[in-house]
């Protein structure tokens, strides 16, 4: 008689290792960046006109828009750092279990530093 394997379908009880979390967040940030492409292209095309450039400069100078820009810059920072980690893993640098954990933690540390630097640069 074949016994069915137990299934845990509650995703809130599963404890993912930190490299898996970095990998999942890398995919999520990439999807978010993909969805931002039309807005970036609109802003670029709007800035190519004389009146649009001046209006965009005034609009981007407000504190509310700076905050939104900084919040939209956060996925870019994470995607960049995690992408470099994945590229190094593809060439077999840091692909052992212990180095995978260390590079995942280092990814979060560099990401946090980059986000703080970007926020301090904006204000």
C-alpha positions in Angstrom: 0.0 0.0 0.0 1.3 3.4 -1.0 1.2 6.0 1.7 0.8 9.6 0.6 3.5 12.0 1.7 2.4 14.7 4.1 1.9 18.1 2.4 2.4 21.4 4.1 0.5 24.0 2.0 0.8 26.8 4.6 3.5 29.0 3.2 3.7 31.0 6.4 5.1 28.0 8.3 7.8 27.2 5.8 11.2 28.6 6.8 13.2 29.5 3.7 17.0 29.7 3.9 18.5 33.2 3.4 19.8 32.4 -0.1 16.3 31.4 -1.2 14.9 34.6 0.2 17.5 36.6 -1.8 16.7 34.7 -4.9 12.9 35.1 -4.6 13.3 38.9 -3.8 15.6 39.2 -6.9 12.8 37.8 -9.1 10.2 40.0 -7.4 12.3 43.1 -7.8 13.0 42.3 -11.4 9.2 41.9 -12.1 8.6 45.2 -10.4 11.3 47.0 -12.4 9.8 45.5 -15.6 6.4 47.0 -14.7 8.1 50.4 -14.2 9.4 50.6 -17.8 6.4 52.4 -19.3 6.5 55.1 -16.6 10.2 55.7 -17.1 9.8 55.8 -20.9 6.9 58.3 -20.4 9.0 60.5 -18.2 11.9 60.4 -20.6 9.7 61.3 -23.6 8.0 64.1 -21.6 11.4 65.5 -20.6 12.5 65.8 -24.3 10.1 68.8 -24.8 11.1 72.3 -23.6 8.1 72.9 -21.4 8.0 69.2 -20.3 11.6 69.4 -19.0 11.0 72.4 -16.9 7.7 71.0 -15.5 9.4 67.7 -14.7 12.3 69.5 -13.0 9.9 71.4 -10.7 7.8 68.3 -10.1 10.8 66.1 -9.2 12.1 68.7 -6.8 9.3 68.3 -4.3 9.8 66.3 -1.2 6.8 64.0 -1.8 8.1 63.0 -5.3 11.6 62.5 -3.9 10.3 60.1 -1.4 8.4 58.2 -4.1 11.5 58.2 -6.3 13.6 56.8 -3.4 11.0 54.1 -2.7 11.0 53.1 -6.4 14.8 53.1 -6.4 14.9 50.5 -3.6 14.0 47.5 -5.9 16.6 48.7 -8.4 19.3 48.6 -5.7 18.4 45.2 -4.5 18.1 43.8 -8.1 21.5 45.2 -8.9 23.3 43.7 -5.9 21.5 40.4 -6.0 22.1 40.2 -9.8 25.9 40.6 -9.2 25.6 37.8 -6.6 23.9 35.5 -9.1 26.4 36.3 -11.8 29.3 35.4 -9.5 27.5 32.2 -8.6 27.1 31.4 -12.3 30.9 31.4 -12.7 31.2 29.2 -9.5 32.4 31.9 -7.2 30.8 31.4 -3.8 28.5 28.5 -4.8 29.1 26.4 -1.8 26.5 26.2 1.0 28.5 28.3 3.5 29.6 30.9 0.9 26.0 31.1 -0.4 24.8 32.0 3.0 27.6 34.6 3.5 27.0 36.2 0.1 23.3 36.4 0.8 23.9 38.2 4.1 26.4 40.4 2.4 23.8 41.2 -0.3 21.4 42.5 2.4 24.2 44.5 4.0 25.3 46.2 0.8 21.7 46.8 -0.2 20.9 48.5 3.1 24.0 50.7 2.8 23.2 51.6 -0.8 19.6 52.5 0.1 20.8 54.7 3.0 23.4 56.4 0.8 20.8 57.1 -1.9 18.3 58.5 0.6 20.9 60.8 2.2 22.0 61.9 -1.3 18.4 62.9 -2.2 17.9 64.9 1.0 
